[in-house]
Amino acid sequence: MNANEMTLAAVGCSGHVGEIFVKEFLKSGIKLRILARNSDALSERYPGATVIKGSMLNPDDVARVMEGADAAFVMTPMGMRNDPHPEVEAARSVVTGAKRSKLKHLIYTSVLGADHLTGVGILDAKYEIERLLASSGIPWTALRCGSYMEDVFDVRLALLNQGKFFFPLNKDRRFTYTSQMDVPRFVVEHLLPAEQPMNKPLNFVAPGTFSLRDIERLLSEAKGSPIRTVNKFPTYYLYMSALPLLSLRRHRFSSILPLLKYFDRCGYADHGKTVQDLFPQFQMTTVQEHFRRLWSHNENKAGS
């Protein structure tokens, strides 16, 4: 089946994190339907997509956007105050809508470590949602992604150009990364045309695990000048001391800081088979490639 013959429903993808996914799906040539509360604004942002007004918290809206689609690509919204329950409830609504529409394949963006509980709301929500999918009877695949390269590095480019990498954690902790741009390509090439969904999770990560010291070296090599990670002290401790106030205000950092605390204690590396093991023909973007593209892309923009 050609890409332009396939229809994908996108649920939970109207925000900032989903922007790269949406743009790459549109570039692939598939027919993309997006569910969004603010349908007018999203139609202007993505003129190549069909935008359907509605909420992922309403199963009837979910069913409408999934009706007749070859698959649905689903992201769930982060709960505040380190609370996984709002995210899990959103997933329950999606599952109900998917059943009503007789969805052929639900593709869910999950996280590494979703096979056990951690006490971190962002991670534990994915644990519960994967269990929900496994018991739902809906054909499904969960892509367990590592730290998104675009979210960790690209948004910090201005600081990187000053020789600083703002990630104030233990420099010996090891991390596994995922390029967001690889996700739509894999979905279109291997999940949309597939007759049988995987019905299980897949560690969707780039090759290698890296300490923050390794990242300093690789960033420095790509830029051609030294880049150093900001020291853990005092920034990390100032953030943690602000957590009660951020929770009171329901700030998004009330969920992100517990995740950083987990990263500082455990790192974030994959274990078990990865996409490269199961789909050796699919080439993931490496950390080194991403760093080279990061500066070459911005040099090209500056010179144009």
CORTA-V691248 format. One record per pair of residues at least 12 apart in sequence whose C-alpha atoms are under 10 Angstrom apart, sorted by the first residue. I is the first residue (numbers start at 1). J is the second residue. If there is no record, write none. Layout:
I_J + I_J
This chain:
1_192 + 1_193 + 1_194 + 2_29 + 2_30 + 2_188 + 2_189 + 2_193 + 3_25 + 3_28 + 3_29 + 3_30 + 3_31 + 3_188 + 3_189 + 3_192 + 3_193 + 4_28 + 4_29 + 4_30 + 4_31 + 4_32 + 5_29 + 5_30 + 5_31 + 5_70 + 6_29 + 6_30 + 6_31 + 6_32 + 6_69 + 6_70 + 6_71 + 6_188 + 6_192 + 6_193 + 7_29 + 7_30 + 7_31 + 7_32 + 7_33 + 7_66 + 7_68 + 7_69 + 7_70 + 7_71 + 7_72 + 7_192 + 8_25 + 8_30 + 8_31 + 8_32 + 8_33 + 8_34 + 8_65 + 8_66 + 8_68 + 8_69 + 8_70 + 8_71 + 8_72 + 8_73 + 8_105 + 8_106 + 8_187 + 8_188 + 8_192 + 9_31 + 9_32 + 9_33 + 9_34 + 9_35 + 9_50 + 9_51 + 9_52 + 9_62 + 9_64 + 9_65 + 9_66 + 9_67 + 9_68 + 9_69 + 9_70 + 9_71 + 9_72 + 9_73 + 9_74 + 9_103 + 9_106 + 10_22 + 10_25 + 10_32 + 10_33 + 10_34 + 10_35 + 10_36 + 10_51 + 10_62 + 10_65 + 10_66 + 10_71 + 10_72 + 10_73 + 10_74 + 10_75 + 10_107 + 11_33 + 11_34 + 11_35 + 11_36 + 11_54 + 11_55 + 11_56 + 11_62 + 11_65 + 11_66 + 11_72 + 11_73 + 11_74 + 11_75 + 11_76 + 11_94 + 11_108 + 12_34 + 12_35 + 12_36 + 12_55 + 12_56 + 12_57 + 12_73 + 12_74 + 12_75 + 12_76 + 12_77 + 12_90 + 12_91 + 12_94 + 13_34 + 13_35 + 13_36 + 13_73 + 13_74 + 13_75 + 13_76 + 13_77 + 14_34 + 14_35 + 14_36 + 14_37 + 14_38 + 14_39 + 14_41 + 14_42 + 14_45 + 14_51 + 14_75 + 15_36 + 15_42 + 15_77 + 17_75 + 17_148 + 17_150 + 17_151 + 17_180 + 18_74 + 18_75 + 18_180 + 19_45 + 19_46 + 19_180 + 20_150 + 20_180 + 20_181 + 20_183 + 20_184 + 21_73 + 21_180 + 21_181 + 21_182 + 21_183 + 21_184 + 21_185 + 22_34 + 22_46 + 22_49 + 22_73 + 22_181 + 22_184 + 23_45 + 23_46 + 23_48 + 23_49 + 23_181 + 23_184 + 24_180 + 24_181 + 24_182 + 24_183 + 24_184 + 24_185 + 25_49 + 25_181 + 25_183 + 25_184 + 25_185 + 25_187 + 25_188 + 26_46 + 26_47 + 26_48 + 26_49 + 26_184 + 27_48 + 27_184 + 27_185 + 28_184 + 28_185 + 28_188 + 28_189 + 29_48 + 29_188 + 30_48 + 30_49 + 30_188 + 30_192 + 31_48 + 31_49 + 31_50 + 31_69 + 31_70 + 32_46 + 32_48 + 32_49 + 32_50 + 32_51 + 32_65 + 32_69 + 32_72 + 32_73 + 33_48 + 33_49 + 33_50 + 33_51 + 33_52 + 33_65 + 33_66 + 33_69 + 33_72 + 34_46 + 34_49 + 34_50 + 34_51 + 34_52 + 34_53 + 34_54 + 34_65 + 34_66 + 34_72 + 34_73 + 35_50 + 35_51 + 35_52 + 35_53 + 35_54 + 35_55 + 35_56 + 35_61 + 35_62 + 35_64 + 35_65 + 35_66 + 36_51 + 36_52 + 36_53 + 36_54 + 36_55 + 36_56 + 36_61 + 36_65 + 37_51 + 37_52 + 37_53 + 37_54 + 37_55 + 37_56 + 38_51 + 38_52 + 38_53 + 38_54 + 38_55 + 39_51 + 39_52 + 39_53 + 39_54 + 40_52 + 40_53 + 50_65 + 51_65 + 52_64 + 52_65 + 53_65 + 55_90 + 55_93 + 55_94 + 56_74 + 56_75 + 56_76 + 56_77 + 56_90 + 56_91 + 56_92 + 56_93 + 56_94 + 56_95 + 56_97 + 57_86 + 57_89 + 57_90 + 57_91 + 57_92 + 57_93 + 57_94 + 57_97 + 58_90 + 58_93 + 58_94 + 58_96 + 58_97 + 59_90 + 59_91 + 59_92 + 59_93 + 59_94 + 59_95 + 59_96 + 59_97 + 59_98 + 59_99 + 59_100 + 59_101 + 60_93 + 60_94 + 60_96 + 60_97 + 60_98 + 60_100 + 60_101 + 61_93 + 61_94 + 61_97 + 62_93 + 62_94 + 62_95 + 62_96 + 62_97 + 62_98 + 62_99 + 62_100 + 62_101 + 63_93 + 63_94 + 63_95 + 63_96 + 63_97 + 63_98 + 63_99 + 63_100 + 63_101 + 63_102 + 63_103 + 64_97 + 64_98 + 64_100 + 64_101 + 65_97 + 65_98 + 65_101 + 66_94 + 66_97 + 66_98 + 66_99 + 66_100 + 66_101 + 66_102 + 66_103 + 66_104 + 66_105 + 66_106 + 67_97 + 67_98 + 67_100 + 67_101 + 67_102 + 67_103 + 67_104 + 68_101 + 68_102 + 68_103 + 68_104 + 69_101 + 69_102 + 69_103 + 69_104 + 69_105 + 70_103 + 70_104 + 70_105 + 70_106 + 70_191 + 70_192 + 70_193 + 70_194 + 71_98 + 71_103 + 71_104 + 71_105 + 71_106 + 71_107 + 71_139 + 71_140 + 71_187 + 71_191 + 71_192 + 71_193 + 71_197 + 72_98 + 72_103 + 72_104 + 72_105 + 72_106 + 72_107 + 72_108 + 72_140 + 72_192 + 73_105 + 73_106 + 73_107 + 73_108 + 73_109 + 73_141 + 73_142 + 73_184 + 73_187 + 74_91 + 74_94 + 74_106 + 74_107 + 74_108 + 74_109 + 74_110 + 74_142 + 75_87 + 75_90 + 75_91 + 75_94 + 75_107 + 75_108 + 75_109 + 75_110 + 76_88 + 76_89 + 76_90 + 76_91 + 76_94 + 76_108 + 76_109 + 76_110 + 76_125 + 76_126 + 76_129 + 77_89 + 77_90 + 77_91 + 77_122 + 77_125 + 78_90 + 78_121 + 78_122 + 78_123 + 78_125 + 78_252 + 78_255 + 78_256 + 79_121 + 79_122 + 79_125 + 79_250 + 79_252 + 79_254 + 79_255 + 80_121 + 80_122 + 80_246 + 80_247 + 80_248 + 80_249 + 80_250 + 80_251 + 80_252 + 80_253 + 80_254 + 80_255 + 80_256 + 81_121 + 81_243 + 81_244 + 81_246 + 81_247 + 81_248 + 81_249 + 81_250 + 81_251 + 81_252 + 81_253 + 81_254 + 81_255 + 81_256 + 81_257 + 81_258 + 82_119 + 82_120 + 82_121 + 82_122 + 82_123 + 82_124 + 82_125 + 82_247 + 82_250 + 82_252 + 82_253 + 82_254 + 82_255 + 82_256 + 82_257 + 82_258 + 82_259 + 83_119 + 83_120 + 83_121 + 83_122 + 83_124 + 83_125 + 83_254 + 83_255 + 84_119 + 84_120 + 84_121 + 84_122 + 84_123 + 84_124 + 84_125 + 84_126 + 84_127 + 84_128 + 84_129 + 84_255 + 85_121 + 85_122 + 85_124 + 85_125 + 85_128 + 86_125 + 87_121 + 87_122 + 87_124 + 87_125 + 87_126 + 87_128 + 87_129 + 88_124 + 88_125 + 88_126 + 88_127 + 88_128 + 88_129 + 88_130 + 88_132 + 89_125 + 89_129 + 90_129 + 91_108 + 91_125 + 91_126 + 91_128 + 91_129 + 91_130 + 91_132 + 91_133 + 92_129 + 92_132 + 92_133 + 92_136 + 94_106 + 95_129 + 95_132 + 95_133 + 95_136 + 95_137 + 95_138 + 96_136 + 96_138 + 98_136 + 98_138 + 98_139 + 99_136 + 99_137 + 99_138 + 102_138 + 102_139 + 103_138 + 103_139 + 103_140 + 104_138 + 104_139 + 104_140 + 104_192 + 104_195 + 104_196 + 104_197 + 105_138 + 105_139 + 105_140 + 105_141 + 105_191 + 105_192 + 105_194 + 105_195 + 105_196 + 105_197 + 105_198 + 105_199 + 106_133 + 106_138 + 106_139 + 106_140 + 106_141 + 106_142 + 106_191 + 106_197 + 106_199 + 107_139 + 107_140 + 107_141 + 107_142 + 107_143 + 107_187 + 107_191 + 107_192 + 107_197 + 107_198 + 107_199 + 107_201 + 108_126 + 108_129 + 108_130 + 108_133 + 108_140 + 108_141 + 108_142 + 108_143 + 108_144 + 108_201 + 109_126 + 109_141 + 109_142 + 109_143 + 109_144 + 109_145 + 109_183 + 109_201 + 109_204 + 110_122 + 110_123 + 110_125 + 110_126 + 110_127 + 110_129 + 110_130 + 110_141 + 110_142 + 110_143 + 110_144 + 110_145 + 110_146 + 110_201 + 110_202 + 110_203 + 110_204 + 111_123 + 111_124 + 111_125 + 111_126 + 111_127 + 111_142 + 111_143 + 111_144 + 111_145 + 111_146 + 111_147 + 111_201 + 111_202 + 111_203 + 111_204 + 111_268 + 111_270 + 112_126 + 112_127 + 112_143 + 112_144 + 112_145 + 112_146 + 112_147 + 112_176 + 112_201 + 112_202 + 112_203 + 112_204 + 112_205 + 112_268 + 112_269 + 112_270 + 112_271 + 113_126 + 113_127 + 113_144 + 113_145 + 113_146 + 113_203 + 113_268 + 113_269 + 113_270 + 113_271 + 114_126 + 114_127 + 114_128 + 114_129 + 114_130 + 114_131 + 114_142 + 114_144 + 114_201 + 115_127 + 115_128 + 115_130 + 115_131 + 115_144 + 115_201 + 116_128 + 118_259 + 118_262 + 119_258 + 119_259 + 119_262 + 120_255 + 120_256 + 120_257 + 120_258 + 120_259 + 120_260 + 120_261 + 120_262 + 121_254 + 121_255 + 121_256 + 121_258 + 121_259 + 122_255 + 122_256 + 122_258 + 122_259 + 123_259 + 126_142 + 126_144 + 129_142 + 130_142 + 130_200 + 130_201 + 131_200 + 133_199 + 133_200 + 134_199 + 134_200 + 134_201 + 137_199 + 138_197 + 138_199 + 139_196 + 139_197 + 139_198 + 139_199 + 139_200 + 140_191 + 140_196 + 140_197 + 140_198 + 140_199 + 140_200 + 140_201 + 141_191 + 141_196 + 141_197 + 141_198 + 141_199 + 141_200 + 141_201 + 141_202 + 142_197 + 142_198 + 142_199 + 142_200 + 142_201 + 142_202 + 142_203 + 142_204 + 143_183 + 143_187 + 143_200 + 143_201 + 143_202 + 143_203 + 143_204 + 143_205 + 143_275 + 144_178 + 144_201 + 144_202 + 144_203 + 144_204 + 144_205 + 144_270 + 144_274 + 144_275 + 145_176 + 145_177 + 145_178 + 145_179 + 145_180 + 145_183 + 145_202 + 145_203 + 145_204 + 145_205 + 145_206 + 145_270 + 146_175 + 146_176 + 146_177 + 146_178 + 146_179 + 146_180 + 146_203 + 146_204 + 146_205 + 146_206 + 146_268 + 146_269 + 146_270 + 147_175 + 147_176 + 147_177 + 147_178 + 147_179 + 147_180 + 147_205 + 147_268 + 147_269 + 148_176 + 148_177 + 148_178 + 148_179 + 148_180 + 148_181 + 148_205 + 149_176 + 149_177 + 149_178 + 149_179 + 149_180 + 149_181 + 149_206 + 149_285 + 149_286 + 149_287 + 149_290 + 149_291 + 150_177 + 150_178 + 150_179 + 150_180 + 150_181 + 150_290 + 150_294 + 151_178 + 151_179 + 151_180 + 152_165 + 152_166 + 152_167 + 152_177 + 153_165 + 153_166 + 153_167 + 153_219 + 153_290 + 153_291 + 153_294 + 154_290 + 154_291 + 154_294 + 154_295 + 157_294 + 157_295 + 157_298 + 159_227 + 160_219 + 160_220 + 160_223 + 160_226 + 160_227 + 160_228 + 160_229 + 161_223 + 161_225 + 161_226 + 161_227 + 161_295 + 162_225 + 162_226 + 162_227 + 162_228 + 163_216 + 163_219 + 163_220 + 163_223 + 163_225 + 163_226 + 163_227 + 163_228 + 163_229 + 163_230 + 164_216 + 164_219 + 164_226 + 164_227 + 164_228 + 164_229 + 164_230 + 165_212 + 165_215 + 165_216 + 165_219 + 165_227 + 165_228 + 165_229 + 165_230 + 165_231 + 166_228 + 166_229 + 166_230 + 166_231 + 166_232 + 166_235 + 167_212 + 167_228 + 167_229 + 167_230 + 167_231 + 167_232 + 167_235 + 167_236 + 167_260 + 168_212 + 168_229 + 168_230 + 168_231 + 168_232 + 168_233 + 168_234 + 168_235 + 168_236 + 168_237 + 168_260 + 168_264 + 169_212 + 169_229 + 169_230 + 169_231 + 169_232 + 169_233 + 169_235 + 169_236 + 169_260 + 169_261 + 169_263 + 169_264 + 169_265 + 169_267 + 170_211 + 170_212 + 170_213 + 170_229 + 170_231 + 170_232 + 170_233 + 170_236 + 170_263 + 170_264 + 170_265 + 170_266 + 170_267 + 171_210 + 171_211 + 171_212 + 171_213 + 171_214 + 171_215 + 171_216 + 171_229 + 171_230 + 171_231 + 171_232 + 171_264 + 171_267 + 172_210 + 172_211 + 172_212 + 172_213 + 172_214 + 172_264 + 172_267 + 173_209 + 173_210 + 173_211 + 173_212 + 173_213 + 173_263 + 173_264 + 173_265 + 173_266 + 173_267 + 173_268 + 173_269 + 174_208 + 174_209 + 174_210 + 174_211 + 174_212 + 174_213 + 174_214 + 174_215 + 174_263 + 174_264 + 174_266 + 174_267 + 174_268 + 174_269 + 174_270 + 175_208 + 175_209 + 175_210 + 175_211 + 175_212 + 175_215 + 175_263 + 175_266 + 175_267 + 175_268 + 175_269 + 175_270 + 176_204 + 176_205 + 176_206 + 176_207 + 176_208 + 176_209 + 176_210 + 176_211 + 176_267 + 176_268 + 176_269 + 176_270 + 176_271 + 176_287 + 177_204 + 177_205 + 177_206 + 177_207 + 177_208 + 177_209 + 177_210 + 177_268 + 177_269 + 177_270 + 177_285 + 177_286 + 177_287 + 178_203 + 178_204 + 178_205 + 178_206 + 178_207 + 178_284 + 178_285 + 178_286 + 178_287 + 178_290 + 179_204 + 179_205 + 179_206 + 179_284 + 179_285 + 179_286 + 179_287 + 179_290 + 180_285 + 181_284 + 181_285 + 182_204 + 182_205 + 182_206 + 182_282 + 182_283 + 182_284 + 182_285 + 183_204 + 183_205 + 183_284 + 185_282 + 185_284 + 186_204 + 186_275 + 186_279 + 186_282 + 186_283 + 186_284 + 189_282 + 190_279 + 190_282 + 201_274 + 202_272 + 202_273 + 202_274 + 202_275 + 202_278 + 203_270 + 203_271 + 203_272 + 203_273 + 203_274 + 203_275 + 203_276 + 203_277 + 203_278 + 204_270 + 204_273 + 204_274 + 204_275 + 204_276 + 204_284 + 205_269 + 205_270 + 205_273 + 205_274 + 205_275 + 205_276 + 205_284 + 205_285 + 205_286 + 206_270 + 206_274 + 206_275 + 206_276 + 206_283 + 206_284 + 206_285 + 206_286 + 206_287 + 207_270 + 207_274 + 207_275 + 207_276 + 207_283 + 207_284 + 207_285 + 207_286 + 207_287 + 208_269 + 208_270 + 208_286 + 208_287 + 209_267 + 209_268 + 209_269 + 209_270 + 209_287 + 210_267 + 210_268 + 210_269 + 210_287 + 211_267 + 211_268 + 211_269 + 212_228 + 212_229 + 212_267 + 213_228 + 213_229 + 215_227 + 215_228 + 215_229 + 215_287 + 215_288 + 215_291 + 216_228 + 216_229 + 218_287 + 218_288 + 218_291 + 218_292 + 219_287 + 219_288 + 219_290 + 219_291 + 219_292 + 219_294 + 219_295 + 220_291 + 221_288 + 221_291 + 221_292 + 222_288 + 222_289 + 222_290 + 222_291 + 222_292 + 222_293 + 222_294 + 222_295 + 222_296 + 223_291 + 223_292 + 223_294 + 223_295 + 223_296 + 224_295 + 232_264 + 236_257 + 236_260 + 236_261 + 236_264 + 237_261 + 239_253 + 239_257 + 239_260 + 239_261 + 240_254 + 240_257 + 240_258 + 240_260 + 240_261 + 242_254 + 242_257 + 243_255 + 243_256 + 243_257 + 243_258
